[in-house]
């Protein structure tokens, strides 16, 4: 009775680990399914070819995030980021780096404000 209990207990601990090893070996066998043609090049096997699926990006359907609103929004975010980094660096006693970060934020602000204005004028004025 005692031997039976020890064997059952050992099987309870060993079987889950054996299942993981089998899964790993099945994965590695699947990755070796590449077939070589007569010139020695590697070719995808027929079963792997069926599983491959190309994903289509969603931006292809329509131009998202490139309008006037998003341009002005990015301008505001850039200015806010520059101001935040300016304050952090000033608090740490780095005025030169603070000015650099503020300038970068203002550069982003100007860039996207210009894009937003150009797009709004283009929509408002028709030649």
C-alpha positions, 0 to 999 in steps of 0.5 A: 500500500505504501509503495502504491502511494509513493508511485502515485505521488511521484506520477503526480509530480512527474507527469506535468513536467513530461507534458511540457517537454512533449510540447516543446519538442512538438514546437521544434519539430514544427519549426524543422518542417522546412523542406529543401528543394533540389538546389538545396534552398529551404522552402516552406512546407505545405502545412506551414504555408496554410497557417501563414496569414498577412495582416492588413494595416488599418490605416490603409482604409482611411487617413487617420490622425492626419487632419487639422485637429490632430496637427494642433493637438500634437502642437499643444502636446509638444509645447506641454512636454517642452514646458514640463522638461524645462521645469524639471531641469530648472528644479534640478539646477540645469538652466542650459539643458532646460532652455534646450528642452523648452526650445525643442518643445517650442519647435514641435509646437511651431511645426505642427501649428504651421501644418494645422494652419496650412491645412485649415487655409487649404480647406477654407480657400479654394483656388 
